[in-house]
């Protein structure tokens, strides 16, 4: 009987040892995969990403990449610290990880100034910290040692922050779906997020006192800058099969205003001769501008415009001696 128990104890110890060894190997594999993912993600802080006319959903999704990258980073740091400093308290480990992520994020944003087309963004630093908080709240053993209400409060707060951070993506996806369903109507400001299709945000606001179609229009406050105006940047770009672009513009003042419309496709080389440009003189009241799309297609000097890849419509004025106001509504193809 004694011998049987001894043999059973030995077998049990061997099994426990094997289980520990398997767990260590499994953890090691997970760590290696996380390291590979992090190494693969580092270059994207400095190269690549959505262009100036990338879809809003892609831009928002790209921004959330900061959350994922620093979630993995924080998870890896927690694992390392818990292994290296087994006597350290949960507060010390989590505080250290949070601080390291903060410093790393600031350094990365600072380094982006050394690369063309990149600039620091404080919102990216906040997304980094959100990723760290997600790792600490849901994947670190230190949080599991908290009292049940404390852990629940911490995790609930992090979930709320994640929902807030994901809102631009949800907003973009909703409006992109609406834009597809509205096409060939490009914009009439009847839906909640339509103003997001336009830039510059500082100059525009949706109004309900003046409208050409429906109940709303876009108020544009033009400045005395050399060039002042707004661009419709987000819309279905395949215009093949249509003959005209129509844009309604309201001028509230008696004094006429010269307005320029420019249109370009995804192959535009930023030269004047490689895009469509046309001037219109606005009179008081509603002005219904009609642009033949054949003129748009043949506008570039050395090529034909890609009518299935139209990327931008800009309405602007030049060198005004005073601020002016216009209202834009009912932009559609026919």
Wavefront OBJ file of the C-alpha trace (Angstrom):
o trace
v 0.000 0.000 0.000
v 2.800 2.379 0.926
v 4.705 1.538 -2.243
v 1.587 2.136 -4.349
v 1.068 5.572 -2.766
v 4.717 6.437 -3.277
v 4.569 5.473 -6.939
v 1.337 7.483 -7.317
v 2.949 10.521 -5.689
v 5.948 10.289 -7.994
v 3.712 10.016 -11.066
v 1.689 12.986 -9.868
v 4.826 15.105 -9.336
v 6.080 14.190 -12.794
v 2.726 15.148 -14.296
v 2.768 18.492 -12.478
v 6.319 19.113 -13.678
v 5.342 18.260 -17.258
v 2.303 20.526 -17.058
v 4.484 23.390 -15.816
v 6.973 22.761 -18.586
v 4.203 22.732 -21.199
v 2.790 25.970 -19.784
v 6.218 27.595 -19.934
v 6.658 26.484 -23.541
v 3.165 27.713 -24.419
v 3.834 31.075 -22.785
v 7.164 31.315 -24.546
v 5.487 30.716 -27.915
v 2.862 33.379 -27.170
v 5.547 35.860 -26.177
v 7.478 35.151 -29.379
v 4.381 35.738 -31.500
v 3.636 39.011 -29.714
v 7.242 40.134 -30.230
v 6.995 39.357 -33.943
v 3.726 41.305 -34.232
v 5.222 44.288 -32.427
v 8.340 44.274 -34.582
v 6.175 44.091 -37.698
v 4.079 47.008 -36.454
v 6.893 49.452 -35.626
v 7.577 50.658 -39.219
v 3.925 51.640 -39.660
v 4.396 54.479 -37.178
v 6.669 56.151 -39.735
v 5.662 54.789 -43.158
v 2.429 53.910 -44.937
v -1.068 54.593 -43.771
v -4.108 56.260 -45.375
v -3.469 59.036 -47.876
v -5.017 62.483 -47.902
v -8.184 61.084 -49.508
v -8.319 57.745 -47.740
v -11.747 56.639 -46.606
v -12.752 57.882 -43.175
v -13.338 54.348 -41.930
v -9.819 53.321 -42.970
v -8.344 56.391 -41.255
v -10.287 55.640 -38.062
v -9.303 51.968 -38.173
v -5.664 52.923 -38.737
v -5.798 55.206 -35.676
v -7.119 52.327 -33.574
v -3.974 50.417 -34.525
v -2.275 52.416 -31.755
v -4.629 50.785 -29.265
v -3.809 47.261 -30.464
v -0.043 47.856 -30.654
v 0.242 49.198 -27.130
v -2.201 46.626 -25.770
v 0.242 43.936 -26.910
v 3.204 45.971 -25.683
v 1.680 46.377 -22.240
v 0.769 42.683 -22.038
v 4.357 41.766 -22.866
v 5.762 44.236 -20.336
v 3.453 42.897 -17.624
v 4.585 39.329 -18.306
v 8.243 40.401 -18.206
v 7.915 42.428 -15.008
v 5.979 39.720 -13.190
v 8.704 37.213 -14.087
v 11.657 39.499 -13.285
v 10.254 41.228 -10.216
v 8.071 38.647 -8.511
v 7.950 40.561 -5.247
v 6.748 43.811 -6.847
v 3.209 44.925 -6.033
v 0.458 45.123 -8.635
v 0.426 48.919 -8.372
v 4.175 49.099 -9.019
v 4.032 46.826 -12.068
v 0.986 48.442 -13.625
v 2.181 51.959 -12.880
v 5.561 51.168 -14.418
v 4.001 49.706 -17.553
v 1.656 52.687 -17.940
v 4.565 55.124 -17.572
v 6.770 53.246 -20.061
v 3.977 53.292 -22.646
v 3.476 57.024 -22.082
v 7.169 57.829 -22.558
v 7.396 55.509 -25.578
v 4.369 57.139 -27.182
v 5.772 60.641 -26.701
v 9.112 59.558 -28.211
v 7.406 57.959 -31.222
v 5.299 61.057 -31.881
v 8.398 63.234 -31.581
v 10.327 61.086 -34.048
v 7.552 61.437 -36.599
v 8.593 65.054 -37.133
v 11.722 63.655 -38.850
v 9.656 61.982 -41.577
v 7.932 63.724 -44.497
v 4.169 63.688 -44.281
v 4.164 62.823 -40.570
v 3.315 65.041 -37.624
v 2.791 64.474 -33.880
v -0.758 63.880 -32.689
v -1.728 64.015 -29.022
v -4.735 61.811 -29.792
v -2.362 59.019 -30.791
v -0.727 59.252 -27.358
v -4.154 58.928 -25.746
v -4.896 55.863 -27.888
v -1.576 54.358 -26.789
v -2.593 54.762 -23.168
v -5.997 53.260 -23.846
v -4.309 50.162 -25.259
v -2.205 49.956 -22.132
v -5.267 50.300 -19.899
v -7.059 47.485 -21.762
v -4.095 45.166 -21.167
v -3.878 46.112 -17.492
v -7.622 45.801 -16.907
v -8.314 42.522 -18.704
v -5.047 40.627 -19.196
v -2.906 41.331 -16.151
v -3.083 39.161 -13.038
v -2.686 42.242 -10.841
v -6.228 43.375 -11.641
v -7.558 39.922 -10.813
v -6.234 40.355 -7.265
v -8.315 43.463 -6.721
v -11.589 43.290 -4.883
v -14.428 42.313 -7.181
v -15.987 45.786 -7.200
v -12.614 47.442 -7.801
v -11.832 45.256 -10.816
v -15.344 45.760 -12.190
v -15.071 49.547 -11.814
v -11.649 49.604 -13.526
v -12.822 47.435 -16.413
v -16.074 49.344 -16.822
v -14.205 52.637 -17.120
v -11.867 51.151 -19.722
v -14.787 49.801 -21.755
v -16.359 53.267 -21.785
v -13.083 54.781 -23.024
v -12.865 52.122 -25.745
v -16.409 52.901 -26.902
v -15.543 56.604 -27.084
v -12.351 55.844 -29.056
v -14.314 53.619 -31.476
v -17.008 56.225 -32.132
v -15.213 57.871 -35.138
v -14.977 54.466 -36.826
v -18.666 53.722 -36.247
v -19.636 57.209 -37.436
v -17.547 56.858 -40.595
v -18.908 53.419 -41.460
v -22.507 54.584 -41.009
v -22.075 57.631 -43.252
v -20.147 55.695 -45.902
v -23.023 53.216 -46.096
v -25.501 56.100 -46.359
v -23.409 57.742 -49.102
v -23.467 54.526 -51.135
v -27.231 54.223 -50.750
v -27.772 57.902 -51.714
v -25.583 57.834 -54.836
v -25.780 59.583 -57.356
v -26.744 62.181 -54.756
v -23.392 63.244 -53.300
v -24.558 65.581 -50.556
v -27.710 67.385 -49.441
v -27.109 67.414 -45.666
v -30.238 65.455 -44.820
v -28.371 62.832 -42.768
v -26.568 63.274 -39.433
v -22.877 62.847 -40.355
v -22.864 64.281 -43.863
v -20.792 67.342 -43.007
v -17.892 64.945 -42.308
v -17.606 64.455 -46.062
v -16.448 68.065 -46.358
v -13.290 69.928 -45.383
v -12.351 72.481 -43.944
v -14.265 71.864 -40.688
v -13.337 75.290 -39.265
v -15.256 77.097 -42.002
v -18.441 75.030 -42.246
v -21.615 74.326 -40.315
v -24.938 72.730 -41.238
v -27.844 75.213 -41.267
v -31.599 74.692 -41.417
v -32.744 78.217 -42.351
v -31.646 78.059 -46.007
v -32.007 74.990 -48.253
v -32.278 74.187 -51.936
v -33.274 70.565 -51.418
v -34.664 69.130 -48.204
v -34.233 71.123 -44.992
v -30.509 71.784 -44.611
v -27.498 73.300 -46.341
v -23.817 73.806 -45.583
v -22.839 77.296 -44.480
v -19.299 78.198 -45.564
v -17.559 81.219 -44.050
v -14.949 82.317 -46.577
v -11.907 84.238 -45.363
v -9.445 86.726 -46.868
v -6.744 84.066 -47.296
v -5.186 83.680 -50.738
v -7.354 80.596 -51.221
v -10.407 79.977 -49.063
v -13.031 77.298 -49.540
v -14.184 73.774 -48.857
v -13.688 70.358 -50.425
v -16.010 67.417 -50.808
v -13.525 64.608 -50.187
v -15.571 61.533 -49.327
v -18.069 60.201 -51.857
v -18.469 57.321 -54.344
v -15.915 58.122 -57.032
v -17.179 56.108 -59.990
v -18.874 58.725 -62.165
v -18.949 56.693 -65.360
v -22.327 56.789 -67.101
v -23.299 60.252 -65.823
v -23.358 63.441 -67.903
v -23.503 66.347 -65.460
v -22.491 67.419 -61.973
v -24.943 69.832 -60.330
v -24.150 72.031 -57.336
v -26.475 74.630 -55.807
v -24.831 77.624 -54.117
v -26.694 80.396 -52.290
v -25.183 83.879 -52.040
v -26.943 85.983 -49.370
v -25.304 89.296 -50.384
v -26.078 91.575 -53.315
v -22.429 91.879 -54.334
v -21.477 89.159 -56.862
v -18.796 86.625 -55.980
v -16.398 84.722 -58.230
v -16.297 81.073 -57.192
v -13.895 78.495 -58.619
v -14.696 74.787 -58.874
v -11.839 72.303 -59.241
v -12.146 68.542 -59.643
v -9.431 65.904 -59.756
v -9.023 62.147 -59.787
v -6.733 59.763 -57.916
v -3.959 60.180 -60.523
v -3.753 63.958 -60.091
v -0.147 65.199 -59.967
v -0.983 68.474 -58.148
v -0.373 70.544 -61.281
v -2.956 73.072 -62.493
v -2.964 71.537 -65.977
v -3.798 68.095 -64.614
v -7.240 68.882 -63.207
v -10.565 70.505 -64.038
v -10.918 74.195 -63.134
v -13.853 76.457 -63.907
v -14.971 79.843 -62.555
v -18.558 80.882 -61.873
v -19.891 84.330 -60.961
v -22.473 83.959 -58.207
v -25.403 86.364 -58.008
v -27.646 87.040 -55.034
v -29.856 84.035 -54.234
v -29.570 80.458 -55.421
v -27.132 79.662 -58.232
v -27.491 76.215 -59.820
v -24.084 75.324 -61.238
v -24.062 72.617 -63.922
v -20.774 71.091 -65.072
v -20.659 68.746 -68.104
v -18.666 65.683 -67.100
v -17.216 65.435 -70.591
v -15.437 68.739 -69.831
v -14.138 67.214 -66.610
v -12.854 64.119 -68.396
v -10.962 66.107 -71.028
v -9.652 68.817 -68.665
v -6.132 67.381 -68.014
v -3.743 68.480 -70.753
v -1.838 65.223 -71.271
v -4.425 62.576 -70.434
v -8.088 61.834 -69.778
v -9.487 62.130 -66.283
v -10.247 58.756 -64.666
v -14.017 59.104 -64.367
v -14.275 55.960 -62.264
v -11.778 57.330 -59.720
v -12.856 60.909 -59.021
v -11.392 61.949 -55.699
v -12.126 65.588 -54.861
v -14.434 68.533 -55.575
v -13.258 71.890 -54.232
v -15.137 75.201 -54.222
v -13.019 78.226 -53.355
v -12.446 81.960 -53.761
v -9.180 83.870 -54.077
v -7.887 87.026 -52.394
v -11.119 88.459 -51.051
v -10.841 91.872 -49.415
v -13.407 90.846 -46.791
v -15.003 87.709 -45.412
v -17.909 86.296 -47.409
v -20.556 83.640 -46.760
v -22.070 81.092 -49.109
v -24.414 78.112 -48.634
v -23.912 74.830 -50.525
v -26.655 72.277 -51.118
v -27.881 69.517 -53.431
v -24.690 68.172 -54.984
v -25.602 65.336 -57.351
v -24.835 63.605 -60.648
v -27.290 63.171 -63.499
l 1 2 3 4 5 6 7 8 9 10 11 12 13 14 15 16 17 18 19 20 21 22 23 24 25 26 27 28 29 30 31 32 33 34 35 36 37 38 39 40 41 42 43 44 45 46 47 48 49 50 51 52 53 54 55 56 57 58 59 60 61 62 63 64 65 66 67 68 69 70 71 72 73 74 75 76 77 78 79 80 81 82 83 84 85 86 87 88 89 90 91 92 93 94 95 96 97 98 99 100 101 102 103 104 105 106 107 108 109 110 111 112 113 114 115 116 117 118 119 120 121 122 123 124 125 126 127 128 129 130 131 132 133 134 135 136 137 138 139 140 141 142 143 144 145 146 147 148 149 150 151 152 153 154 155 156 157 158 159 160 161 162 163 164 165 166 167 168 169 170 171 172 173 174 175 176 177 178 179 180 181 182 183 184 185 186 187 188 189 190 191 192 193 194 195 196 197 198 199 200 201 202 203 204 205 206 207 208 209 210 211 212 213 214 215 216 217 218 219 220 221 222 223 224 225 226 227 228 229 230 231 232 233 234 235 236 237 238 239 240 241 242 243 244 245 246 247 248 249 250 251 252 253 254 255 256 257 258 259 260 261 262 263 264 265 266 267 268 269 270 271 272 273 274 275 276 277 278 279 280 281 282 283 284 285 286 287 288 289 290 291 292 293 294 295 296 297 298 299 300 301 302 303 304 305 306 307 308 309 310 311 312 313 314 315 316 317 318 319 320 321 322 323 324 325 326 327 328 329 330 331 332 333 334
